[in-house]
Amino acid sequence: PIRLASLVDSTSNPQTCDYALETAVTCYDLLNHSQRLAPNSATYLYAIQTMLQHLPDSRIRRNIVRGWYATACNDGVVDDALVELVDDDMPVLPKHSALHRTKRYHKRENVY
């Protein structure tokens, strides 16, 4: 479901976009609180894609994406696709921040 949410056209009607956002957040939350499963790089990739597509560009959206990206870094599940998404669609990480250095480390060393 989270992958499908990320594929919903951003020009869809507002209810469809809201449903996509709700689906992405709910799937992430269920995985994050599961006893047997945990979010992986695809979880964060699709959740962040959904946010970037369906939330207007704003400080709030950037904070949400930064938070999820930081959590992915802390969980050790950052892969090249996630790094590229954040680099391409949201190049707002301060160049000398710990999060930026973590992102570069993961990209350079291919640590997942």
C-alpha positions, 0 to 999 in steps of 0.5 A: 500500500505504501508504494501505491500511495507514492504513485498517486498522481499529485493532480488527483482530487484532494481526497485522493491525495489525502488518502495517499498521505494517510496510507503512507503515514499509517503504513510507516506507523504500523511497521514502526510499531510492529513486533515482527517487522521494521521499516526498511529503505523502501518504506522511507523512500515511498513515504518521503516520495508521497510527502514530496508529491502531495504536500505543498513546498513549505517549512513543515514539509521539509521538517517532515522529510528531514525527520524521516530521513534522520530516522532512516539514517539512525535505523541504518537503512539509507540506500542510494535511491533514498539519498538521490530522492532527498538530494534531487527533490529537497536539497535543503540540508545544511552543508555542514550538518550532522545529517548531511555528513551522515547522508554523504557517508552512506552514499559514499560508502554504500552502507545500508 
